Each structure stands twice: as C-alpha cells, then as structure tokens.
Amino acid sequence: MENLIIAPLHLIITIYIWVIIASAIFSFLQVDPRQPVVEVIERMTQPAFTFIRQKMPYVVISGVDLSPLVLLVGLEFLDNVLIGSLAFAILQMIHAIIFTFVIIIIIASVLSFMRVDPYNPIVASINRLTHPMFQWVHRKFPFLIISGIDLSPIAIIIALQLLDTFLAQLFVGL
C-alpha cells in the first residue's frame, strides 16, 4: 500500500526535476520564450521559482538566480526522504553539496587558465565561492604551488572526496 503512494510521488518529483533542469538550460542558452515547449516549461516552473525568490531574497547573487538550484536541492531532499530515511536524505544532501562544490572548484580552475571578464556575474560568484578556500590552503600549505602551478584545487578536491567517503562509510556503519 505504501509503495502505491510513494512510487507515483517519486515519479512526479523526478519528472519535475527534469523540467527544472530543462528550464535552466533554456534560460542559459537564451532560447526564444515564445516557443510552445519553452512556454509550457516556464508555466510549470516560474510559480515555484517566484515563491522561492519571495521567501529567500538572497537566492539571487550578483544577478545570478539560484532559485532553480534551491528547488532542485529541496526536491531531491524530499525524494530521498520519501524513498529512504531522514538520515539517508541528509547524507545525500551533503553528498550533493560536496559534489557541487567539486564541480565549482573544477570550473574555477579551468577559468583560471582563460581570459575571462572578472566582472561577469557567474565568474564573480565562482571566485567568491572558491578563492577564500584557495587562499586558506595557500597560507597553510605553501608547498602546493610548484613552479607557478597551483595544486590547491586538487588538494581541496581530494579532501572533499575523503570527507564524502568518510561520511558514507559512517552512514553504512550506523
């Protein structure tokens, strides 16, 4: 009986997550909003995005709207609570945050090799998220800069992966 309720909810949440991802991709690619598919997706997602922006005004950082990301994280958390336990949902949330931060560190590392506008809102946001951690690692471990090559992103990624693995093993041991 419980599975008859949870399975359709899981399916609805999964489909809505993909709709949110499509909306974010269309927004990033600046697809013509008059196309029928784009209109339908916008009608499905904008009420939720507007609600998040109203309840969490700080979700727009330097002109970058993070409400789709907040909604995705919330839906993933809800989905994990429905499927598993609260502890599993929290562990999945921590894993998702660590994974997202690893991706941001990789993007920051790639951007450091390119000539990008530092005033671009996305670049500025990435720099604000990563540079404090890079600077801390530089102060504590100055030997991570070898011949002008900064290895601190690799060290941070390894540390985050170790933390993620440790937390997963801790959860398995419970």
Secondary structure, DSSP 4 states (H G I P E B T S, - for coil): -HHHHHHHHHHHHHHHHHHHHHHHHHHHHT--TTSHHHHHHHHHHHHHHHHHHHH-GGGEETTEE-HHHHHHHHHHHHHHHHHS-HHHHHHHHHHHHHHHHHHHHHHHHHHHTS---TTSHHHHHHHHHHHHHHHHHHHH-GGGEETTEE-HHHHHHHHHHHHHHHHHHHHHH-
